[in-house]
Amino acid sequence: MKIQTKYFGEQEISESDILSFPSGLPGFAQERRFILQPFSEVFSILQSLDQPQLAFVVTSPYLFFENYTLDLPDVFVQQLSIEKPEDVTVWVIVSVQAPLSESTANLKAPIVLNMRQNLGKQYIAEQSTYSLRERLMMQSLEKRA
């Protein structure tokens, strides 16, 4: 099927690429269908299928924050039908700034995807040591190169 995207224009996608967010995302409750599009080696785009201008820059928190941990409650695991840890990927929304070293990531409310089921949900931790705006640590990437 063909879709319009914010950053890549018209794209051809497969139905199997569609990620379902049954509850939408906070602030975007009506947006329930997304795809992940690679944007660079470390960033991707979480693109709404129904609103072409709605697209979030996301990244794996583990690329920038080596000690990042996430403890999901059982009810959340059940909502996403998670059976094995390897079915899950974790993404955080990035607020891109100029220069890039001023960019931040929302570590307090990661997006959790069950890639086996193509189900997603944003997890908002009530108690967290992380903030909504953690500066990306570019030196973490340099160490890995």
Residue frames relative to the residue before (quaternion, step in Angstrom):
aa qw qx qy qz dx dy dz
M 1.0000 0.0000 0.0000 0.0000 0.00 0.00 0.00
K 0.3824 -0.7173 0.5386 0.2218 3.56 -1.18 0.63
I 0.0413 -0.7804 0.6239 0.0034 3.53 -1.07 0.86
Q 0.3904 -0.6568 0.5821 0.2780 3.54 -1.33 0.31
T 0.1057 -0.7964 0.5937 0.0457 3.57 -0.97 0.87
K 0.6171 -0.5750 0.4045 0.3533 3.54 -1.23 0.52
Y 0.8136 0.3048 -0.1298 0.4778 3.57 0.80 -0.99
F 0.7912 0.3288 -0.1503 0.4933 3.59 1.10 -0.59
G 0.4904 -0.6667 0.4345 0.3554 3.60 1.24 0.13
E 0.7879 -0.2640 0.2125 0.5142 3.56 -1.10 -0.68
Q 0.0337 -0.7964 0.6029 -0.0320 3.55 -0.93 1.00
E 0.3319 -0.6887 0.6063 0.2188 3.51 -1.23 0.60
I 0.0160 0.8006 -0.5982 0.0322 3.58 -0.77 1.04
S 0.4426 -0.6552 0.5442 0.2807 3.50 -1.33 0.34
E 0.6029 -0.5535 0.4297 0.3813 3.58 -1.13 0.59
S 0.6427 0.5474 -0.3211 0.4291 3.59 1.07 -0.71
D 0.6125 0.5546 -0.3427 0.4471 3.63 1.27 -0.23
I 0.5661 0.6368 -0.3759 0.3644 3.58 1.23 -0.39
L 0.2139 -0.7535 0.6148 0.0925 3.51 -0.94 1.05
S 0.2398 -0.7836 0.5614 0.1149 3.55 -0.79 1.05
F 0.0966 -0.7507 0.6528 0.0312 3.54 -0.96 1.02
P 0.2700 -0.8225 0.4734 0.1625 3.62 0.14 1.25
S 0.7441 0.3545 -0.2097 0.5260 3.61 1.11 -0.63
G 0.4829 -0.6351 0.4503 0.4007 3.58 1.25 0.03
L 0.5011 -0.5809 0.5105 0.3884 3.53 -1.24 -0.55
P 0.6092 -0.5463 0.3977 0.4150 3.62 -1.05 0.56
G 0.7860 0.2392 -0.2223 0.5250 3.54 -0.76 1.09
F 0.7635 0.2199 -0.1229 0.5946 3.56 1.29 -0.31
A 0.0185 0.8713 -0.4895 0.0285 3.57 0.91 0.99
Q 0.6784 0.4991 -0.2979 0.4492 3.60 1.10 -0.61
E 0.6214 0.5342 -0.3385 0.4625 3.58 1.25 -0.34
R 0.0500 0.8518 -0.5126 0.0956 3.56 -0.26 1.27
R 0.7252 0.3561 -0.2325 0.5415 3.58 1.26 -0.10
F 0.0567 0.7958 -0.5939 0.1034 3.54 -0.75 1.15
I 0.1585 -0.7206 0.6501 0.1816 3.50 -1.40 0.09
L 0.3577 -0.6799 0.5891 0.2505 3.54 -1.31 0.38
Q 0.0610 -0.7942 0.6046 0.0063 3.55 -0.81 1.03
P 0.4285 -0.6805 0.5193 0.2892 3.62 -0.74 0.94
F 0.1809 -0.7971 0.5725 0.0651 3.55 -0.98 0.93
S 0.7511 -0.1026 0.0835 0.6468 3.55 1.20 -0.67
E 0.7433 -0.3722 0.2706 0.4855 3.57 -1.21 -0.27
V 0.8080 0.2745 -0.1289 0.5052 3.60 1.04 -0.68
F 0.7355 0.3690 -0.2239 0.5223 3.60 1.19 -0.30
S 0.0898 -0.7499 0.6518 0.0687 3.52 -1.29 0.56
I 0.3707 -0.6895 0.5703 0.2488 3.53 -1.35 0.15
L 0.2094 -0.7216 0.6465 0.1323 3.55 -0.96 0.96
Q 0.0711 -0.8526 0.5151 -0.0513 3.53 -0.08 1.41
S 0.3925 -0.6932 0.5560 0.2372 3.56 -0.88 0.99
L 0.3956 -0.7143 0.5222 0.2461 3.58 -1.03 0.75
D 0.7330 0.4455 -0.2333 0.4581 3.57 1.13 -0.57
Q 0.7515 0.2324 -0.1513 0.5987 3.60 1.22 -0.40
P 0.3212 -0.7997 0.4679 0.1961 3.62 -0.03 1.22
Q 0.6989 0.4727 -0.2894 0.4519 3.62 1.02 -0.64
L 0.6130 0.5294 -0.3543 0.4674 3.59 1.27 -0.08
A 0.2740 0.7343 -0.5641 0.2600 3.52 -0.32 1.32
F 0.1924 -0.7909 0.5762 0.0733 3.55 -0.88 1.00
V 0.3563 -0.6706 0.6001 0.2515 3.55 -1.04 0.78
V 0.0087 -0.8050 0.5913 -0.0475 3.56 -0.79 1.07
T 0.0538 -0.7715 0.6318 0.0522 3.52 -1.31 0.35
S 0.5387 -0.5553 0.4955 0.3949 3.53 -1.30 0.17
P 0.4460 -0.7032 0.4739 0.2862 3.60 -0.75 0.95
Y 0.6166 0.5911 -0.3376 0.3954 3.59 1.14 -0.62
L 0.5712 0.5810 -0.3851 0.4334 3.60 1.22 -0.29
F 0.7795 0.3330 -0.1494 0.5090 3.56 1.08 -0.74
F 0.7744 0.2275 -0.0953 0.5826 3.57 1.15 -0.62
E 0.2610 -0.8337 0.4677 0.1346 3.55 0.20 1.33
N 0.7538 0.3865 -0.2080 0.4890 3.60 1.04 -0.69
Y 0.3233 0.7593 -0.5045 0.2535 3.58 1.23 0.33
T 0.0221 -0.7937 0.6079 -0.0036 3.56 -0.91 0.93
L 0.1033 -0.7766 0.6209 0.0265 3.51 -1.21 0.62
D 0.0677 -0.7891 0.6105 -0.0025 3.54 -0.71 1.12
L 0.1640 -0.8246 0.5382 0.0586 3.55 -0.20 1.31
P 0.4462 -0.6770 0.5059 0.2945 3.60 -0.92 0.82
D 0.6677 -0.5333 0.3509 0.3829 3.56 -1.19 0.61
V 0.6425 0.5319 -0.3371 0.4367 3.60 0.94 -0.81
F 0.6394 0.5141 -0.3207 0.4734 3.60 1.04 -0.74
V 0.6284 0.5302 -0.3199 0.4708 3.58 0.99 -0.87
Q 0.6630 0.4978 -0.2987 0.4727 3.59 0.97 -0.85
Q 0.6366 0.5419 -0.3352 0.4344 3.61 0.95 -0.83
L 0.7421 0.3750 -0.2150 0.5123 3.58 1.07 -0.69
S 0.3982 -0.7449 0.4507 0.2888 3.59 1.32 0.13
I 0.2411 0.7837 -0.5290 0.2190 3.57 1.02 0.85
E 0.1414 -0.7984 0.5831 0.0509 3.53 -0.81 1.08
K 0.8013 0.0941 -0.0156 0.5907 3.57 1.04 -0.83
P 0.5863 -0.5990 0.4095 0.3603 3.60 -1.03 0.72
E 0.6533 0.5373 -0.3282 0.4204 3.60 1.01 -0.69
D 0.5679 0.5815 -0.3837 0.4383 3.62 1.27 -0.13
V 0.6939 0.5149 -0.2431 0.4408 3.56 1.25 -0.51
T 0.0429 -0.7307 0.6781 0.0663 3.50 -1.22 0.69
V 0.2317 -0.7648 0.5910 0.1102 3.53 -1.13 0.74
W 0.0523 -0.7872 0.6141 -0.0219 3.54 -0.95 1.01
V 0.1588 -0.7590 0.6195 0.1221 3.54 -1.21 0.49
I 0.4671 -0.6689 0.5058 0.2803 3.53 -1.10 0.76
V 0.2435 -0.7800 0.5691 0.0917 3.53 -0.92 1.04
S 0.2245 -0.7138 0.6465 0.1486 3.52 -1.08 0.82
V 0.2195 -0.8192 0.5216 0.0933 3.54 -0.15 1.35
Q 0.0588 -0.7928 0.6063 -0.0186 3.54 -0.90 1.05
A 0.3158 -0.6907 0.6020 0.2466 3.53 -1.31 0.24
P 0.4802 -0.2844 -0.8108 0.1763 1.54 -1.38 2.08
L 0.7043 -0.4881 0.3189 0.4051 3.54 -1.26 0.46
S 0.6074 0.5804 -0.3512 0.4134 3.60 1.09 -0.62
E 0.6407 0.5031 -0.3225 0.4821 3.61 1.27 -0.21
S 0.4612 0.6963 -0.4337 0.3380 3.59 1.29 -0.08
T 0.1859 -0.7848 0.5847 0.0875 3.54 -1.16 0.68
A 0.2581 -0.7391 0.6019 0.1573 3.53 -1.32 0.39
N 0.4022 -0.6913 0.5517 0.2366 3.53 -1.14 0.75
L 0.0864 -0.8312 0.5490 0.0117 3.57 -0.02 1.31
K 0.5940 0.5949 -0.3608 0.4038 3.57 1.19 -0.41
A 0.7997 0.1853 -0.0807 0.5654 3.59 1.10 -0.63
P 0.0201 -0.8363 0.5477 -0.0138 3.61 0.39 1.21
I 0.4028 -0.6526 0.5791 0.2765 3.50 -1.33 0.35
V 0.1483 -0.7937 0.5886 0.0394 3.54 -0.71 1.14
L 0.0904 -0.8065 0.5842 0.0086 3.55 -0.81 1.07
N 0.2259 -0.6959 0.6640 0.1542 3.52 -1.07 0.87
M 0.2399 -0.8258 0.4972 0.1155 3.56 -0.10 1.30
R 0.5839 0.5665 -0.3787 0.4412 3.60 1.17 -0.39
Q 0.7671 0.3319 -0.1624 0.5244 3.57 1.05 -0.83
N 0.3342 -0.7523 0.4849 0.2952 3.60 1.32 -0.27
L 0.4451 0.6595 -0.4635 0.3901 3.55 1.02 0.93
G 0.0265 -0.8135 0.5809 -0.0002 3.54 -1.03 0.78
K 0.0370 0.7702 -0.6360 0.0301 3.50 -1.28 0.49
Q 0.3725 -0.6891 0.5659 0.2572 3.54 -1.12 0.65
Y 0.2376 -0.7741 0.5764 0.1100 3.53 -0.83 1.06
I 0.0862 -0.7899 0.6068 0.0198 3.56 -0.64 1.13
A 0.2527 -0.7963 0.5367 0.1185 3.53 -0.31 1.29
E 0.4109 -0.7044 0.5202 0.2537 3.56 -0.87 0.96
Q 0.7602 0.1833 -0.0990 0.6153 3.57 1.02 -0.83
S 0.2211 0.7733 -0.5634 0.1892 3.56 -0.57 1.14
T 0.3949 -0.6946 0.5454 0.2531 3.54 -1.13 0.66
Y 0.6101 0.5581 -0.3405 0.4477 3.57 1.31 -0.21
S 0.3403 -0.7385 0.5449 0.2047 3.55 -1.22 0.44
L 0.6394 -0.5150 0.4141 0.3930 3.52 -1.36 0.07
R 0.7908 0.2246 -0.0996 0.5606 3.57 1.22 -0.48
E 0.0994 0.7817 -0.6010 0.1332 3.55 0.24 1.30
R 0.4321 -0.7038 0.4965 0.2673 3.57 -0.73 1.06
L 0.4736 -0.6636 0.5021 0.2886 3.56 -0.95 0.93
M 0.2805 -0.7645 0.5586 0.1575 3.55 -0.88 0.91
M 0.2577 -0.8167 0.5006 0.1266 3.53 0.04 1.33
Q 0.5858 0.5846 -0.3856 0.4080 3.61 1.10 -0.57
S 0.5532 0.5961 -0.3961 0.4263 3.61 1.16 -0.45
L 0.6594 0.4932 -0.3007 0.4811 3.55 1.04 -0.79
E 0.6433 0.5348 -0.3258 0.4405 3.56 0.97 -0.85
K 0.6247 0.5460 -0.3346 0.4468 3.60 1.04 -0.74
R 0.6939 0.4917 -0.2706 0.4511 3.57 1.03 -0.81
A 0.5975 0.6086 -0.3551 0.3827 3.59 1.16 -0.56
